[in-house]
Amino acid sequence: MKRYMAIFGFVFVGVLAGLLVRGIPIVLHVNAGGEELPSGNQNGDVNGDNMLDMSDAVYLLIHLFNGGPDPVEMADSLELAALRESFAATQTRLAELEALGGCTDSRADNFDAAARIDDGSCEYRGCTNRSANNYDPLAEIDDGSCDTPIEIEGFTLSTAANAQGYAEYTHDFSGLTMVLIPGGTFLMGAPENEEGAEEDEGPRHEVTLTPFLIAKYEVNWLDWRELQNRGVVRQSCSGRSNCVGSSWCDPATCWEAPMQAPWYICRHYCDYAGLSLPSEAQWEYACRAGTDTPYSFGGGLNGHGGHSRGATDEVFTTPGYFPPSISFSIEGRPNDFGLHHMHGNVKEWCLDVYDVDFYERDEATVIDPVARAEHLEPSDRGITRTTRGGGRRNLMEGCRSANREGQEMKFEAGFRPVFNLRGSQR
């Protein structure tokens, strides 16, 4: 009997293996309603190991002779156990991640690479002195690492940090006091909804500038005389006297009044002194001093401009108009870079030709942009240049940070030179 059972077993295994290899479904039993129930999947993998081999036939024999568990139920239980195990592992990992709180900003000194949840503990240490070589704009805690302000050939450091925190230098040749303006990126031009905005002030666009020095004040007659005594300039400045101690001065008699001359004479002054007229981008960046409002002091000048004799804050906030005067402001309150008279007093020459469409050109968005003459009509080249800041006779809107005016080069305006720390725009 045992011999026949063995022979039957071998035959059964052989036939069954053949069926499995061919992928023929195998049915082990029926349910109470007589419906056939497939064991395993429909490709013969009855033991649920995702493999089709002899182990499936052996598994079926064991089930037939020993009454083993149904293969479907077995596979289901194994899958459920695996899911439970995976879920438990996921929960454990989530708990571990929640415990890994710390500083997630890689720029911080206490950055934690393992942290997954920022707990607000980031510390930014570094040099907080904006005039130092290694000033760190992210630094919130000064770590004592500040270097001394940079040494610039042809200049003498006069103060490491003015009241606004920026280094000031004296230009050895001309004697001008100049402020070190850090490089940066800003939005140049006026938004369309700014009161008084003109068509040539848009579209607003992003501009990046490298560091430069710019004169703290407009060049005055006293500065001009320094070069006149060397035979550099010929503009007459006789019959003047000092007005020191006064807040205002008469341009006809006061040495401290800002110099006004045609563009080419102001350019000649700068060239001889080894300086340059500012680009429009440099001028506006220096004027704004980090602000984004119509004026560097907000929506109105509020007494910060330099327009008329004895003007009060009430006069300066009167919409649309400043009383005309022949006088100039000598001092006035500075902006956040420490620069005086960026609004009003005298219009200031820039290096750029006046190109009404320049902001729409690709050249407007390069680093350190300057409007050149190649885009102008031949008849306009060499004739018009740009002035900024408005003058004592301008309406208030004409003194905004973004305001641009085109002037013939023979027009007499003021100026404040710059020194470019990287290359030259001249």
C-alpha positions as CSV (number, residue, x, y, z in Angstrom):
1,M,0.0,0.0,0.0
2,K,2.8,2.4,0.9
3,R,4.5,1.6,-2.4
4,Y,1.3,2.6,-4.3
5,M,1.0,5.8,-2.2
6,A,4.6,6.7,-3.0
7,I,4.0,6.1,-6.7
8,F,0.8,8.2,-6.6
9,G,2.7,10.9,-4.8
10,F,5.4,11.1,-7.4
11,V,2.9,11.2,-10.2
12,F,0.8,13.8,-8.5
13,V,3.8,16.0,-7.8
14,G,4.9,15.7,-11.4
15,V,1.5,16.6,-12.8
16,L,1.0,19.4,-10.3
17,A,4.5,20.8,-11.1
18,G,3.6,20.8,-14.8
19,L,0.4,22.7,-14.1
20,L,2.2,25.2,-11.9
21,V,4.8,25.9,-14.5
22,R,2.2,26.5,-17.1
23,G,0.4,28.9,-14.7
24,I,-2.8,26.9,-14.6
25,P,-5.0,28.0,-11.6
26,I,-5.4,25.3,-8.9
27,V,-8.4,24.9,-6.7
28,L,-8.2,23.2,-3.3
29,H,-11.7,23.3,-2.0
30,V,-15.1,24.9,-2.3
31,N,-16.9,27.1,0.1
32,A,-20.3,26.4,1.8
33,G,-22.2,27.6,-1.3
34,G,-20.3,25.3,-3.7
35,E,-18.2,28.2,-5.2
36,E,-14.6,27.2,-6.0
37,L,-12.0,29.2,-4.1
38,P,-8.5,29.6,-5.7
39,S,-5.5,29.0,-3.5
40,G,-2.7,31.5,-3.8
41,N,-2.6,33.7,-6.9
42,Q,-3.8,32.7,-10.3
43,N,-0.3,32.0,-11.5
44,G,0.4,29.0,-9.1
45,D,2.3,30.8,-6.3
46,V,0.4,29.1,-3.5
47,N,2.8,29.5,-0.7
48,G,2.9,33.3,-1.1
49,D,6.7,33.6,-1.5
50,N,6.4,35.5,-4.9
51,M,8.3,32.6,-6.6
52,L,7.0,29.8,-8.8
53,D,9.0,26.6,-8.1
54,M,8.7,23.1,-6.6
55,S,8.2,24.5,-3.2
56,D,4.6,25.4,-4.3
57,A,3.9,21.7,-5.1
58,V,5.4,20.5,-1.8
59,Y,3.4,23.1,0.0
60,L,0.2,21.7,-1.6
61,L,1.1,18.1,-0.7
62,I,1.6,19.1,2.9
63,H,-1.7,20.8,2.8
64,L,-3.5,17.8,1.3
65,F,-2.0,15.2,3.6
66,N,-1.7,17.1,6.8
67,G,-4.6,19.6,6.6
68,G,-2.4,22.7,6.6
69,P,-3.7,26.2,6.5
70,D,-5.3,27.5,3.4
71,P,-2.6,29.2,1.2
72,V,-4.7,32.3,0.6
73,E,-5.3,32.8,4.3
74,M,-1.6,32.2,4.9
75,A,-0.5,34.8,2.3
76,D,-3.0,37.3,3.6
77,S,-1.8,36.9,7.2
78,L,1.8,37.2,6.1
79,E,1.0,40.4,4.1
80,L,-0.9,41.9,7.0
81,A,2.0,41.1,9.4
82,A,4.4,42.8,7.0
83,L,2.2,45.9,6.8
84,R,1.9,46.1,10.5
85,E,5.7,45.8,10.9
86,S,6.2,48.5,8.3
87,F,3.7,50.8,9.9
88,A,5.3,50.3,13.3
89,A,8.7,51.1,11.9
90,T,7.3,54.3,10.2
91,Q,5.8,55.5,13.5
92,T,9.1,54.9,15.3
93,R,11.0,56.9,12.6
94,L,8.5,59.7,12.8
95,A,8.9,59.9,16.5
96,E,12.7,59.9,16.1
97,L,12.4,62.8,13.6
98,E,10.2,64.8,15.8
99,A,12.8,64.5,18.5
100,L,15.5,65.9,16.1
101,G,14.6,69.6,16.6
102,G,17.4,72.2,16.1
103,C,18.7,74.9,13.7
104,T,18.0,73.9,10.1
105,D,19.6,76.9,8.4
106,S,23.0,75.9,7.1
107,R,24.2,79.6,7.2
108,A,23.8,79.7,11.0
109,D,26.7,79.0,13.4
110,N,24.8,76.3,15.2
111,F,23.5,74.5,12.1
112,D,22.4,71.0,13.0
113,A,22.6,68.7,9.9
114,A,20.5,66.0,11.7
115,A,17.7,68.4,12.6
116,R,14.5,68.0,10.8
117,I,12.3,70.6,12.6
118,D,13.6,74.1,13.1
119,D,13.2,75.0,16.8
120,G,14.1,78.7,16.4
121,S,17.5,78.3,18.0
122,C,19.6,79.5,15.0
123,E,22.4,81.9,15.9
124,Y,24.1,84.1,13.3
125,R,27.4,85.3,14.6
126,G,29.9,87.4,12.7
127,C,31.0,91.0,12.0
128,T,28.1,93.4,12.4
129,N,30.1,96.5,11.4
130,R,28.9,97.5,7.9
131,S,32.2,99.3,7.3
132,A,34.5,96.4,8.0
133,N,36.1,94.2,5.3
134,N,34.3,91.1,6.5
135,Y,30.9,92.6,7.3
136,D,28.4,89.8,7.4
137,P,24.8,91.0,6.6
138,L,23.4,87.9,8.2
139,A,25.2,88.4,11.5
140,E,23.0,89.3,14.5
141,I,25.6,88.7,17.2
142,D,29.0,90.4,16.8
143,D,31.8,87.9,17.4
144,G,34.6,90.4,17.5
145,S,36.0,89.4,14.2
146,C,35.6,92.7,12.4
147,D,38.6,93.8,10.3
148,T,39.4,97.5,10.0
149,P,37.7,99.3,7.1
150,I,39.4,98.7,3.7
151,E,42.4,100.7,2.7
152,I,41.9,102.5,-0.6
153,E,44.8,104.0,-2.5
154,G,44.5,107.7,-2.8
155,F,42.1,108.0,0.1
156,T,42.5,108.4,3.9
157,L,40.1,106.9,6.3
158,S,38.5,109.7,8.3
159,T,35.9,107.7,10.3
160,A,35.4,104.0,10.5
161,A,31.7,104.4,11.0
162,N,29.6,107.6,10.6
163,A,26.3,108.0,12.6
164,Q,24.7,105.7,10.1
165,G,27.4,103.0,10.4
166,Y,29.3,103.6,7.1
167,A,33.0,104.3,6.7
168,E,34.0,107.8,5.4
169,Y,37.2,108.6,3.5
170,T,38.9,111.9,2.5
171,H,40.0,112.0,-1.1
172,D,43.6,113.0,-0.9
173,F,43.7,115.0,-4.2
174,S,40.4,116.9,-4.0
175,G,39.8,116.9,-0.2
176,L,36.2,115.6,-0.7
177,T,34.6,113.6,2.0
178,M,33.3,110.4,0.5
179,V,31.1,107.6,2.0
180,L,31.8,103.9,1.3
181,I,28.5,102.4,-0.2
182,P,28.4,98.6,0.0
183,G,27.4,96.7,-3.1
184,G,23.9,95.3,-3.4
185,T,20.8,94.7,-5.4
186,F,17.8,97.0,-5.4
187,L,14.7,97.8,-7.4
188,M,15.4,100.8,-9.7
189,G,12.6,103.0,-10.9
190,A,9.2,104.0,-9.6
191,P,6.1,101.8,-9.3
192,E,3.3,102.7,-11.6
193,N,1.1,103.9,-8.7
194,E,3.7,106.2,-7.2
195,E,2.4,109.8,-7.1
196,G,4.2,111.9,-9.7
197,A,5.8,108.9,-11.4
198,E,6.8,109.6,-15.1
199,E,6.9,107.2,-18.0
200,D,10.7,107.2,-18.2
201,E,10.9,105.9,-14.6
202,G,9.7,102.4,-15.6
203,P,9.5,99.6,-15.9
204,R,10.9,98.9,-12.4
205,H,13.8,96.5,-12.6
206,E,16.3,94.8,-10.5
207,V,19.9,96.2,-10.5
208,T,23.1,94.9,-8.9
209,L,25.9,97.3,-8.1
210,T,29.5,96.7,-6.9
211,P,30.8,98.8,-3.9
212,F,31.7,102.5,-4.6
213,L,32.6,105.7,-2.8
214,I,30.3,108.8,-3.3
215,A,30.7,112.3,-2.1
216,K,28.9,113.1,1.1
217,Y,27.9,116.5,-0.1
218,E,27.5,118.2,-3.5
219,V,30.7,119.8,-4.7
220,N,30.7,123.4,-3.6
221,W,32.5,126.5,-4.7
222,L,35.2,125.9,-2.0
223,D,35.9,122.5,-3.4
224,W,36.0,124.0,-6.9
225,R,38.5,126.6,-5.8
226,E,40.9,123.9,-4.6
227,L,41.3,122.7,-8.2
228,Q,41.1,126.2,-9.7
229,N,44.2,127.2,-7.7
230,R,46.0,124.4,-9.5
231,G,44.9,125.7,-12.9
232,V,42.5,122.8,-13.5
233,V,39.2,124.7,-13.8
234,R,38.5,128.1,-15.2
235,Q,34.9,128.7,-13.8
236,S,34.9,132.1,-12.0
237,C,34.3,132.0,-8.3
238,S,35.5,135.4,-7.1
239,G,33.6,137.7,-4.7
240,R,32.6,135.0,-2.3
241,S,33.0,134.6,1.5
242,N,32.5,131.8,4.0
243,C,29.0,131.2,5.3
244,V,30.0,128.8,8.0
245,G,27.5,128.8,10.9
246,S,24.6,129.6,8.7
247,S,22.0,127.0,7.6
248,W,21.5,128.7,4.3
249,C,23.6,130.7,1.9
250,D,23.3,132.9,-1.2
251,P,24.8,131.2,-4.2
252,A,26.1,134.5,-5.5
253,T,28.3,135.2,-2.5
254,C,28.7,132.0,-0.4
255,W,31.7,129.6,-0.8
256,E,29.6,126.8,0.7
257,A,26.9,127.0,-2.0
258,P,26.9,124.0,-4.3
259,M,28.8,124.5,-7.6
260,Q,26.7,124.5,-10.7
261,A,28.3,124.1,-14.2
262,P,27.7,122.4,-17.6
263,W,28.1,118.6,-17.7
264,Y,31.4,118.6,-19.6
265,I,33.0,121.0,-17.0
266,C,31.8,118.8,-14.1
267,R,33.1,115.7,-16.0
268,H,36.5,117.5,-16.4
269,Y,36.7,118.1,-12.7
270,C,36.1,114.4,-12.0
271,D,38.5,113.2,-14.7
272,Y,41.3,115.4,-13.4
273,A,40.7,114.3,-9.8
274,G,40.7,110.6,-10.7
275,L,37.0,110.3,-10.0
276,S,33.8,109.9,-12.0
277,L,30.3,111.2,-12.3
278,P,27.9,108.7,-10.8
279,S,25.8,106.4,-13.0
280,E,22.0,106.8,-12.6
281,A,21.9,103.5,-10.9
282,Q,24.6,104.5,-8.4
283,W,22.9,107.8,-7.7
284,E,19.5,106.2,-7.1
285,Y,20.9,103.4,-5.0
286,A,22.8,105.9,-2.8
287,C,19.8,108.1,-2.6
288,R,17.4,105.4,-1.5
289,A,19.8,104.0,1.1
290,G,17.8,100.8,1.4
291,T,14.3,102.4,1.2
292,D,11.6,101.7,-1.3
293,T,9.5,104.8,-0.8
294,P,9.2,107.9,-3.0
295,Y,11.8,109.7,-0.9
296,S,14.6,108.2,1.2
297,F,12.7,109.4,4.3
298,G,9.3,107.9,3.4
299,G,6.3,109.3,1.5
300,G,7.3,112.9,2.1
301,L,10.5,114.9,2.8
302,N,9.4,116.0,6.3
303,G,12.1,118.6,6.6
304,H,15.0,116.5,5.2
305,G,15.4,118.2,1.9
306,G,17.4,121.3,1.0
307,H,15.1,123.7,-0.9
308,S,14.4,127.1,0.5
309,R,15.4,129.6,3.2
310,G,13.8,129.0,6.6
311,A,11.5,126.2,5.4
312,T,9.7,124.4,8.2
313,D,8.5,120.8,8.3
314,E,5.0,122.1,7.5
315,V,6.2,123.7,4.3
316,F,8.1,120.5,3.3
317,T,5.0,118.4,3.7
318,T,2.8,120.7,1.7
319,P,1.7,118.5,-1.3
320,G,3.1,119.3,-4.6
321,Y,5.1,122.5,-4.1
322,F,8.1,124.1,-2.4
323,P,8.5,127.9,-2.4
324,P,11.2,129.0,-4.8
325,S,14.3,130.6,-3.4
326,I,17.7,131.7,-4.5
327,S,19.2,130.2,-1.4
328,F,20.7,126.8,-0.7
329,S,20.8,124.5,2.3
330,I,24.3,124.0,3.6
331,E,23.8,121.1,6.0
332,G,20.4,119.4,6.1
333,R,19.7,116.0,7.6
334,P,21.4,113.0,5.9
335,N,19.8,109.9,4.6
336,D,20.6,106.4,6.0
337,F,24.0,106.3,4.2
338,G,24.9,109.6,5.7
339,L,24.6,111.5,2.4
340,H,23.2,115.1,2.4
341,H,20.9,116.9,-0.1
342,M,20.0,113.9,-2.2
343,H,16.6,115.5,-2.6
344,G,16.5,119.1,-3.8
345,N,19.0,121.9,-3.4
346,V,20.5,121.5,-6.9
347,K,20.0,119.0,-9.7
348,E,22.9,116.6,-9.9
349,W,24.6,115.5,-13.1
350,C,25.0,111.7,-13.8
351,L,27.3,110.0,-16.2
352,D,24.5,108.5,-18.3
353,V,23.1,109.9,-21.5
354,Y,19.4,110.6,-21.1
355,D,17.6,107.6,-22.7
356,V,13.9,107.7,-22.1
357,D,13.6,103.9,-22.9
358,F,16.7,102.7,-21.2
359,Y,14.9,100.8,-18.5
360,E,13.3,98.6,-21.2
361,R,16.7,97.6,-22.6
362,D,18.7,94.5,-21.6
363,E,21.7,96.8,-20.7
364,A,19.6,98.2,-17.8
365,T,19.9,94.9,-15.9
366,V,23.6,94.2,-16.2
367,I,25.9,94.7,-13.2
368,D,26.8,98.4,-12.8
369,P,24.6,99.6,-15.8
370,V,25.3,102.9,-17.6
371,A,23.1,104.3,-20.4
372,R,25.3,104.8,-23.5
373,A,24.7,106.8,-26.6
374,E,24.4,104.0,-29.1
375,H,20.6,103.7,-28.7
376,L,20.0,107.3,-29.3
377,E,19.3,109.1,-32.6
378,P,22.5,110.4,-34.1
379,S,21.2,114.0,-33.6
380,D,20.8,113.4,-29.9
381,R,24.1,111.8,-29.2
382,G,26.4,114.0,-27.1
383,I,23.7,116.5,-26.4
384,T,21.6,115.3,-23.5
385,R,22.7,113.9,-20.1
386,T,20.6,112.9,-17.0
387,T,20.2,114.9,-13.8
388,R,18.8,113.5,-10.6
389,G,17.4,114.7,-7.3
390,G,15.6,117.8,-8.4
391,G,16.5,121.4,-7.4
392,R,15.3,124.1,-5.1
393,R,12.8,125.3,-7.7
394,N,11.4,121.9,-8.5
395,L,8.0,120.7,-7.4
396,M,8.0,118.1,-4.7
397,E,7.5,115.2,-7.2
398,G,10.6,116.3,-9.1
399,C,12.7,115.5,-6.1
400,R,11.7,111.9,-5.7
401,S,14.4,109.1,-5.6
402,A,13.3,107.7,-9.0
403,N,12.8,111.0,-10.8
404,R,14.9,111.5,-14.0
405,E,15.4,114.6,-16.1
406,G,17.2,115.0,-19.4
407,Q,19.2,118.2,-19.8
408,E,21.4,119.6,-22.5
409,M,25.0,119.4,-21.6
410,K,25.3,123.2,-21.4
411,F,22.7,123.3,-18.6
412,E,24.3,124.2,-15.3
413,A,23.7,121.7,-12.5
414,G,25.5,120.4,-9.5
415,F,27.3,117.1,-9.0
416,R,28.8,114.7,-6.5
417,P,31.6,112.5,-7.7
418,V,32.1,108.8,-7.1
419,F,35.0,106.4,-7.1
420,N,34.4,103.0,-8.4
421,L,36.2,100.3,-6.4
422,R,36.0,97.7,-9.2
423,G,37.1,98.9,-12.6
424,S,36.0,102.2,-14.1
425,Q,32.8,103.4,-15.8
426,R,34.4,106.6,-17.1
